[in-house]
């Protein structure tokens, strides 16, 4: 979890002595992001739930990979990205030969549906990634059923519309945040490696959002940690796009 230490200072400051960076981002430095590649074949596309669950798992899998640990070949890139102020992700879609080609770019693939790539400057990505389209990621709604008892879950905001690509980036944030809070409050971040993704009920959502006025208490009572969007695309700045949840108290 060493590469995620800067994130802990932002998402659970009560649980770490590490100070948060004074600036959100270095205004003179590169804008960094994790490319998240969604496999959307024309024939037999995945359900949105399967795709989002794979996106959440892939983003965290890359961060927990031994290559992202201190001394690993990805550590510098992952640590620089996590310390940049915002854990930006940029979702792109791929199919057929383009999907196969992106498997050669360093990263982690989950369920043959999503590949999270090692983060880096947004204006310096490999050709295999740059040629992939950002739009056109929407999928029809599905009905995934209830979450198995005790399983970590990422709840989507029931009050805002998000494209599948946008939601894919947000659940990737959520799995990382949830794992980080777990790690820094004495839990096991690997509990979050395969979270469920569902849309919250409006009643539960309102209760959790009210509790987030005191993030430490919200974590202790409900086991929830939010994703607040910077507002660059689709939603207003500060919008809670999703909430990660484990058993209350971590």
N, C-alpha and C positions, 0 to 999 in steps of 0.2 A: 504493500500500500504506500510505499515511500513516495512514489511519483504523485500521489493524490494529497499529500500533506497540505499544499496551498489551498486546496478545495475545502479541507476540514476547517480552516480558519474562517471561511466564509459561510459555510452551511451549519456548523455547530460550534460557534466560538466559545460557548460555555464549556466545551469538552476538551479544549486544547489551549496550550499556552502560546502557540505560534501566532504572531500578529498577522492580520490580513494585510495585503498590499495596500499602500496608501492610495494608489491610483488604480482605476479599473483596468486600464491598459496603457502601455507606453505609447503616447501619441506619435512618436517617431519610429516605432517598431512595426514589424509586420503584423497583419491581422491573421490569426491562426484559427484553424478549424479542423475538425475530424470529418473527412468524407464518409458518408454512410450510403452504401450502394444497395438499392432495393431491387431484387429480381422480380420483374413483372413481365412474364411471358404473355404473348397474345393468346395462346392456348392454355387453358387450365391455370389461370392466375391464382395466387393464394388468397385466402380470406384476409381481411384487414387485421383481424385478431392475430392470426398466425404470423403475419408480417411484422406487426408491432411488437409481439413478444420476442421474435427473433432480433429485431432492432435493439430492444432493451438489453437482451442477453449479449449481443455482439459488442456493443459499446463497452460494457463492463468487462467482458472477457478480455478485450484488448488491454484494458487498464490493469487487470489482475494477472495477465500473462507474465511469465518470468522474464521475458524480453523487455518488459516495461519496468522491471524492478531496478533498483540502483545497481549499476554495473552491467545492465542488460543493453542490448544494441538499440532498443527503442527508448531508453530512459530519458535521454536529453530532450527528445521531441515531445514525449508525453508530459514531462515535468514542466517544460516551457509553456506548453498549451494550458495545463491546469493552473499555472501561475500567472497567466495573462489577464485574468480578471473575469473572463466569460468563457465557458466551455462550449464554444460554438460548434455546431455540427451542420453540415450541408448535405442534405439527402439528394441523391441522383438515382435515376432508374436505368436499368440495363436488362438486356435479354440476349439470348443465343450467344453469338460469338463475342459480343461485347462483355457479357457476363463472364464468359470463360477467360477473356483476356485480363479482366481486372483481378482474377485470382492470382495473377503473377505479381501484383502490387502488394507490398508488405501490409499485412492486416490479419484479421480473424473472421472466418465465415461461420455462421450459425444456421443450421437446418437447410443449407443450400438455398437460403432465401435472402439473407442480408450479409454483406461483408463490411465490417468497420475497418477503415484504413488508418494507418499511423498518422496522427495529426501533423499539420505543418502549415506554412503560409498559403493563403487561399489563392495567391497569384503565382504559385509555383507548384503545380500538380502535374503528375505524369500525363502524357497524351491519352492513355487508356481511360483516365478519369475525366480529363478536360472535355472530351468529346461526348460525354454522357449528358443527357438532358436533365434539367432540374424539375420541370413541370410535368404534368400528365401522370401524377402518381395516385390519383383518387381511385378507390375501390368501392364497390357497393357494400352497404352495411351487412353484417352477419349477426347471428345470435349465438354467442359462445357458451352460454349457460353459466351457472354459478361457479365461483372460485372454490377449488378444493380447500377444505378446512386447514388452517395453519399455513397456507402458501402465501409468500410475499406477493403483493399486488400493486400495480400502478393504476391509479384511478384517473381517467381523463375527465376534464372539466365538462359537465353536462350543459353548461350555459354558453359555451363558445363553439363556433364552427372552426375546425382545423382540417386542412387537407391531409391525406394519408402521409405525404412526405413530411409535412410540418409535425404531425403527431409522432412520426418515427424519430425525428430529432429530439422531441420533448421527452419521450419515454427513455431514450438513451441518456439524457440528462438525469432523469429520475432514478434510473438504476445506479448510476454513479453516485448520486447524492445519498441515496438510501444506504448503499454499501459503505460510504464514507462515514456517515453518522453511526452506523452499526459498529464499525471498526473503532471509532474514537469514543464509544460509550461501552466498550468491553464486549461487543458481540463479534460474530464471525461474518465478514463481508461476503463470503462465498454462499451464504444463505440466499443471496439475491441473484445468483447466476442464472436462474430460469424463472423470472417473475411472470405472473399472470398480468394481463392488461384488460381492463374493463372500463366502461363509462360509469361514473358514480351516479347514484341517485341524487336528486337536488337536495333532499333533506340531509343526507349524510354529508354532502359537499358543504352545505352551509354551516353545519356543526364544526367540521374540521377547519374551515376557513376562519371562523370566529375564534377557534382555539389557537390559531397561528399568530394571534396577537402576542402570545408568549411562546416562542418556538420550543424552548426547553420543556415547558409544561405540556405542550401539544405532543411532543415526542414521548414524554413519560406517561401521559394518560392514554393517548390514542396510537402511539407508534407511527406518527405521520411526519413526513418531511416534504416540503413543497418545491416545485419548480416555478420560478417567477421569470417571465419572459422579458427580454430587453426591448421588445417591440419593433424589431427591424422588419418583420414580415407578419402579415395576417392578423395579429392581435395587438391591442394597446400595450404600451410599456407598463410593466408591473403586474400584468395579468398572470394569475396562477393557472398554468395550462394543465398541470397534472400534479398528483400527490402520490408519493410512494408510501407504502404502509407495510409494516411487519407487526407481529404481536406486540401489544402495548408494552412500552418500556424497553423494546429492542430484544 
